[in-house]
Amino acid sequence: MKKWMWPLFLTLSLALTVLFGYGLASAYMDVTSPPQAEILAKSEKVPVTPGDTYIALGDSLTRGVGSSKGEGFVPLVGSELKENNTVERFQNLGVRGARIEDLLVQLEQKEVRRSLKDAKIITITIGGNNLFNSGETLKKYSEETALGILETEIPNLEKTFKNIRESNPNSVILYMGLYNPFKQSPNGDSFDSIIQKWNESARTLGLKYSVQIVDTFNLVTDAKRDLSSDIFHPNDATYKQIAESMSIVIEKSIVQ
């Protein structure tokens, strides 16, 4: 390499290192310390116009955190639904860092309730931040504590399903089950069982409120391969798999 190129090479390397570090830290903070302004932010004030719509509710998974374009599965599902003339438009109401209690507050907003009333398809991603609990669940892990979170939060998940179903008795509603991003951790196997219990409870509630459960547990088996650089959110390939799984469930539900 020519001498004059070394300073340029070193400068570019340093810049890329700083950029990667910033991205990793930013993604981690979204999970462990999400900005309250974002969590409590209202959705768009102007509701979608009447017609067949797809509304996406939830947390950072709905927002698409971890994907290269920051879009995730929602545009993939929404675009396919539009192409198939299943819906006329779609709207992403996900909020980064949201917990179940935040979603319940959001569901009380008039604009959101109006949007849900006109929705043909509704997807939900919620609960991961409750279970992860800003990292505390793993830092001071005990199966008893994790089970205690389930005991507290599953009733709140039921409130969410009930609220959304009451807003729209006829829509196809999908809930994305949780996956385990911590399989490689010392308590990965135990956390596996906790997440499976959560998903089993969600399936039981789904039967009660006609909510389809989309299984994503087996889509994340290798953190380095299946997750983004923050080792928590899906990468592009996994978001695509999630979108495909949701599309299959939607198609079957509409046919029925």
Rosetta blueprint (number, residue, H / E / L):
1 M L
2 K L
3 K L
4 W L
5 M H
6 W H
7 P H
8 L H
9 F H
10 L H
11 T H
12 L H
13 S H
14 L H
15 A H
16 L H
17 T H
18 V H
19 L H
20 F H
21 G H
22 Y H
23 G H
24 L H
25 A H
26 S H
27 A H
28 Y H
29 M H
30 D H
31 V H
32 T H
33 S L
34 P L
35 P L
36 Q H
37 A H
38 E H
39 I H
40 L L
41 A L
42 K L
43 S L
44 E L
45 K L
46 V L
47 P L
48 V L
49 T L
50 P L
51 G L
52 D L
53 T E
54 Y E
55 I E
56 A E
57 L E
58 G E
59 D L
60 S H
61 L H
62 T H
63 R H
64 G L
65 V L
66 G L
67 S L
68 S L
69 K L
70 G L
71 E L
72 G L
73 F L
74 V H
75 P H
76 L H
77 V H
78 G H
79 S H
80 E H
81 L H
82 K H
83 E H
84 N L
85 N L
86 T L
87 V L
88 E L
89 R E
90 F E
91 Q E
92 N E
93 L L
94 G L
95 V L
96 R L
97 G L
98 A L
99 R L
100 I H
101 E H
102 D H
103 L H
104 L H
105 V H
106 Q H
107 L L
108 E L
109 Q L
110 K H
111 E H
112 V H
113 R H
114 R H
115 S H
116 L H
117 K H
118 D L
119 A E
120 K E
121 I E
122 I E
123 T E
124 I E
125 T E
126 I L
127 G L
128 G H
129 N H
130 N H
131 L H
132 F H
133 N H
134 S H
135 G H
136 E H
137 T H
138 L H
139 K H
140 K L
141 Y L
142 S L
143 E H
144 E H
145 T H
146 A H
147 L H
148 G H
149 I H
150 L H
151 E H
152 T H
153 E H
154 I H
155 P H
156 N H
157 L H
158 E H
159 K H
160 T H
161 F H
162 K H
163 N H
164 I H
165 R H
166 E H
167 S H
168 N L
169 P L
170 N L
171 S L
172 V E
173 I E
174 L E
175 Y E
176 M E
177 G L
178 L L
179 Y L
180 N L
181 P L
182 F L
183 K L
184 Q L
185 S L
186 P L
187 N L
188 G H
189 D H
190 S H
191 F H
192 D H
193 S H
194 I H
195 I H
196 Q H
197 K H
198 W H
199 N H
200 E H
201 S H
202 A H
203 R H
204 T H
205 L H
206 G H
207 L H
208 K H
209 Y H
210 S L
211 V E
212 Q E
213 I E
214 V E
215 D L
216 T L
217 F H
218 N H
219 L H
220 V L
221 T L
222 D L
223 A H
224 K H
225 R H
226 D H
227 L E
228 S L
229 S L
230 D L
231 I L
232 F L
233 H L
234 P E
235 N L
236 D H
237 A H
238 T H
239 Y H
240 K H
241 Q H
242 I H
243 A H
244 E H
245 S H
246 M H
247 S H
248 I H
249 V H
250 I H
251 E H
252 K H
253 S H
254 I H
255 V H
256 Q L
